[in-house]
């Protein structure tokens, strides 16, 4: 990766503002930037979603393929999540095979989808041990301004709940069987202050990061602490409490993506 | 899932790709372009960007630079280098494409880089690189032409000094007829595809490829059809740029 730098003036400014309880863009500590979700813009995908979170833009496509199941789950479909930090999205992203950042992103999003059991993988089995549907969730980052974990997760969930299982050997296509809408919430700690939905400037100076994926009952389904800084258990409790409240709002936004209309 | 089969089915259902009244499967005339929409300045981080919808093709292009070329041995002390990277999203085609570069995208990246280089005044920024990232989000034949057209817009949006735009369009042969701007069914089942890119002011050709079968006569016809198509696309490019400049003034 190319070096990502922030000027000391900016660094100090953000930290001083946080001390006064202020954030860039006039946001409160727990405020998300504006979220827009467009559903199924990609005709060649079985499901897709285009998410803008502030200036961050992510496109997620769901493709289905047919293959053999894993030997330890012969009667279940397979979920495969992949993320690409395309160099179009930031001067610091480079071409080449997936790097640790994109692998962590894909794995954290995958954990939220998998552990919330939002996809009914049993219903994606055609012949046990022989033939099952493989669900590919491909995350394509197009413009980077922070919080890729949440933007990608919102996109993956929105794409999945709007995806169709295509016709196979004459079978009727049907909606991808899903249940529930898991919501990812990410916070970073900067100089002792915990803020939700960090933008790229905030991420650059963050000491620690925490992502939590919650289900409808506010049970936690996946977590990831990142970066080299530390949280106290009180900070984590308090953050999860804030996230629980936030996740209800976010869930409604994810459910109500705007349908894309093909113009051409 | 099985695109080839679907196309075959579509073709045999109608019998052919061009009906007796001279209309194509999507109702176009032989010399008609698909619907095209262009927008400039769509990305936040990139120095310049453009989004083009060309029929069902959806292409996003971002430009970074001029910036230091790395590793150093690729630097040219006399001029900047132009590095375009064409990439298809895994979900952009009916059967999922494995992510990452393949032989086809490497070749397209190369010819697009050379075509754009012909328009850029690269002597003015030696030792640097201009990186152009072309992301195909949905593909429906003619992605290289749409990408190249979008790339030139993104370069203009980034304020890169150029002597002209680059504009691209394909012609081809379907059911023994020469047609403009092949869509997927025509590309898969047609007889020839001839993508062309020009510098519109001089009419000079900066990209030309052919696969298929064209007689000398058909070639002449196809080239002039493609060049006419390029000129129409050029008008749309200008309009898109004027719109983005209009916002500033």
Interface residues (C-beta under 8 A of the other chain):
Chain A: X41 X42 X43 X44 X45 X48 X55 X57 X59 X61 X62 X63 X64 X65 X66 X82 X84 X86 X87 X88 X89 X90 X91 X95 X97 X136 X138 X140 X142 X143 X144 X145 X166 X167 X168 X262 X263 X264
Chain B: X1 X34 X35 X36 X37 X43 X44 X45 X46 X49 X53 X54 X55 X56 X58 X60 X61 X62 X64 X67 X85 X87 X89 X90 X91 X92 X93 X94 X95 X96 X99 X100 X131 X133 X135 X137 X138 X139 X140
